[in-house]
Amino acid sequence: MRLPFLTTSLWAVAAPTCWDDRVIPLAPGPGTGDLDAAALREHYAYPEGLSAPWVRVNFVSSIDGAVSVDGTSGGLGSDADKQVFGVLRELADVVLVGAGTVRAEGYRGARKDTRGRDTPPPIAVVTGSADLDPGSRLFTDTRVPPIVLTLGSAPQGKLDRLVAAGADVAVLDTLTPDALLAELARRGLYRVLCEGGPSLFGALTAADAVDELCLTVAPLLAAGTAGRIAHGPEGSPARPLTLVGVLRAEDTLLLRYRRVAPIE
Ligand SMILES: NC(=O)c1ccc[n+]([C@@H]2O[C@H](COP(=O)([O-])OP(=O)(O)OC[C@H]3O[C@@H](n4cnc5c(N)ncnc54)[C@H](OP(=O)(O)O)[C@@H]3O)[C@@H](O)[C@H]2O)c1
C-alpha cells in the first residue's frame, strides 16, 4: 500500500519551508494497521554505501518533553511508535544503548533479522561499570550475543561473569563517542541505531556524532519529574537539524530530523 498524503491541516505543523521530496507523510487513519512496512522501510532507509558509522537516534517523548513515565518509556509508546521502533531495528546493523536504559527497561535481544543479514542486530551496551545482570534477558533472551562496550577499570569479576553469560565484551581505553563508533566501525557495523538513553544521547550530541534523530511525539502531558531526551555537559553548541520526515498515526507524530550537511 502506498502511503496516502497528509491533510492540509498538518502541513502547517510540518513546517512547509522544510518540505522536500524525502517527506512521506501519512494521512490520519484508523491506526497503525494502515502503516505499510515496506513504505516505512523506504522512508527510514539509511544512506547507501556507508563507509563510516551513521548514527540514528530514536526516542519517544511526551508533548511536554518527558522521556519516561514512572521510570520507563513504556507509558509513552503507541502501536505506531512500536511499529516504527521495530522497522528501525530491522534496518540497523547494531543497536547502541546506554547501560542506564538497559537496566531501567529490561532489555532483551532484537528479534527480527537485519535486512541484508540473517541475524538480528546485536545490542551494544555502553557501560563503564559493567554493572549488568548476567541473568537478565539481555543475555538469556537473545539470538545474538550482546556487545558490552566497557573499560578496563570495570571490576574483573563483573567482566568475567558477562563473558560467561555469552557477552562479546570489548574493553576500550575510553567510552567517548569517537571510541565507541570506532569499535563499531571496526566490526563493520555502520548502520547504528542508538535507542538512548538521555546520557548517551547527550554525549553523542556534545561530540557532534548524531546524524539523525527519529522522535515520536506521544499525545500526552506527562509532567512529573522525568528528564528530557538528552542531557549532557553544559556549553556544547546546539546542533541544527533539518526536518526530513513527518508521519502521523492518529494523534501521534513520528518526526525524522537529519544533521544539516556541513557547507563544503
Ligand atoms: N523515551 C525514550 O525513548 C527513552 C529511551 C531510552 C531511555 N529512556 C529512559 O531514560 C532513562 C535512563 O536514562 P540514562 O541517562 O540513565 O540512560 P543511558 O544514557 O542509557 O545510560 C547512562 C549510562 O551509560 C553508561 N555510559 C558509559 N559511558 C557513557 C558515555 N560516554 N555517555 C553516556 N553514558 C555512558 C553509564 O553506565 P554505567 O553506570 O554502567 O557506567 C551511564 O550511567 C530510563 O528512565 C529510560 O526509561 C527513555
The ligand as an SDF file (V2000), in Angstrom:
LIG
                    3D

 48 52  0  0  0  0  0  0  0  0999 V2000
   11.6670    7.7560   25.9070 N   0  0  0  0  0  0  0  0  0  0  0  0
   12.6430    7.0570   25.3340 C   0  0  0  0  0  0  0  0  0  0  0  0
   12.6320    6.8760   24.1060 O   0  0  0  0  0  0  0  0  0  0  0  0
   13.7830    6.5220   26.1680 C   0  0  0  0  0  0  0  0  0  0  0  0
   14.8520    5.8960   25.5390 C   0  0  0  0  0  0  0  0  0  0  0  0
   15.9020    5.4270   26.3250 C   0  0  0  0  0  0  0  0  0  0  0  0
   15.8610    5.5950   27.6940 C   0  0  0  0  0  0  0  0  0  0  0  0
   14.8040    6.1990   28.2770 N   0  0  0  0  0  0  0  0  0  0  0  0
   14.7570    6.3880   29.7360 C   0  0  0  0  0  0  0  0  0  0  0  0
   15.9350    7.0270   30.1580 O   0  0  0  0  0  0  0  0  0  0  0  0
   16.2480    6.6100   31.4810 C   0  0  0  0  0  0  0  0  0  0  0  0
   17.7140    6.1940   31.5670 C   0  0  0  0  0  0  0  0  0  0  0  0
   18.4860    7.3340   31.3590 O   0  0  0  0  0  0  0  0  0  0  0  0
   20.0810    7.3210   31.4910 P   0  0  0  0  0  0  0  0  0  0  0  0
   20.5290    8.6640   31.0510 O   0  0  0  0  0  0  0  0  0  0  0  0
   20.4680    6.7990   32.8100 O   0  0  0  0  0  0  0  0  0  0  0  0
   20.4430    6.2090   30.4480 O   0  0  0  0  0  0  0  0  0  0  0  0
   21.6070    5.8520   29.4500 P   0  0  0  0  0  0  0  0  0  0  0  0
   22.1130    7.0100   28.6900 O   0  0  0  0  0  0  0  0  0  0  0  0
   21.0340    4.7070   28.6830 O   0  0  0  0  0  0  0  0  0  0  0  0
   22.7470    5.2410   30.3640 O   0  0  0  0  0  0  0  0  0  0  0  0
   23.6910    6.0010   31.0390 C   0  0  0  0  0  0  0  0  0  0  0  0
   24.7900    5.0530   31.4380 C   0  0  0  0  0  0  0  0  0  0  0  0
   25.5220    4.6730   30.2910 O   0  0  0  0  0  0  0  0  0  0  0  0
   26.8620    4.4020   30.6590 C   0  0  0  0  0  0  0  0  0  0  0  0
   27.8370    5.2040   29.9370 N   0  0  0  0  0  0  0  0  0  0  0  0
   29.1030    4.8610   29.7660 C   0  0  0  0  0  0  0  0  0  0  0  0
   29.7440    5.7220   29.0050 N   0  0  0  0  0  0  0  0  0  0  0  0
   28.8960    6.6530   28.7060 C   0  0  0  0  0  0  0  0  0  0  0  0
   29.0280    7.8240   27.9340 C   0  0  0  0  0  0  0  0  0  0  0  0
   30.1420    8.1780   27.2870 N   0  0  0  0  0  0  0  0  0  0  0  0
   27.9650    8.6050   27.8510 N   0  0  0  0  0  0  0  0  0  0  0  0
   26.8230    8.2630   28.4380 C   0  0  0  0  0  0  0  0  0  0  0  0
   26.6240    7.1310   29.1720 N   0  0  0  0  0  0  0  0  0  0  0  0
   27.6900    6.3250   29.2920 C   0  0  0  0  0  0  0  0  0  0  0  0
   26.9520    4.6420   32.1480 C   0  0  0  0  0  0  0  0  0  0  0  0
   26.7050    3.3590   32.6810 O   0  0  0  0  0  0  0  0  0  0  0  0
   27.4820    2.7300   33.9200 P   0  0  0  0  0  0  0  0  0  0  0  0
   26.8740    3.4160   35.0940 O   0  0  0  0  0  0  0  0  0  0  0  0
   27.1680    1.2880   33.8470 O   0  0  0  0  0  0  0  0  0  0  0  0
   28.9230    3.0380   33.7170 O   0  0  0  0  0  0  0  0  0  0  0  0
   25.8170    5.5970   32.3990 C   0  0  0  0  0  0  0  0  0  0  0  0
   25.3760    5.5350   33.7220 O   0  0  0  0  0  0  0  0  0  0  0  0
   15.2880    5.4930   31.8300 C   0  0  0  0  0  0  0  0  0  0  0  0
   14.2540    6.0220   32.6160 O   0  0  0  0  0  0  0  0  0  0  0  0
   14.7480    5.0670   30.4810 C   0  0  0  0  0  0  0  0  0  0  0  0
   13.4610    4.5450   30.5820 O   0  0  0  0  0  0  0  0  0  0  0  0
   13.7650    6.6770   27.5450 C   0  0  0  0  0  0  0  0  0  0  0  0
  1  2  1  0
  2  3  2  0
  2  4  1  0
  4  5  1  0
  4 48  2  0
  5  6  2  0
  6  7  1  0
  7  8  2  0
  8  9  1  0
  8 48  1  0
  9 10  1  0
  9 46  1  0
 10 11  1  0
 11 12  1  0
 11 44  1  0
 12 13  1  0
 13 14  1  0
 14 15  2  0
 14 16  1  0
 14 17  1  0
 17 18  1  0
 18 19  2  0
 18 20  1  0
 18 21  1  0
 21 22  1  0
 22 23  1  0
 23 24  1  0
 23 42  1  0
 24 25  1  0
 25 26  1  0
 25 36  1  0
 26 27  1  0
 26 35  1  0
 27 28  2  0
 28 29  1  0
 29 30  1  0
 29 35  2  0
 30 31  1  0
 30 32  2  0
 32 33  1  0
 33 34  2  0
 34 35  1  0
 36 37  1  0
 36 42  1  0
 37 38  1  0
 38 39  2  0
 38 40  1  0
 38 41  1  0
 42 43  1  0
 44 45  1  0
 44 46  1  0
 46 47  1  0
M  CHG  2   8   1  16  -1
M  END
$$$$
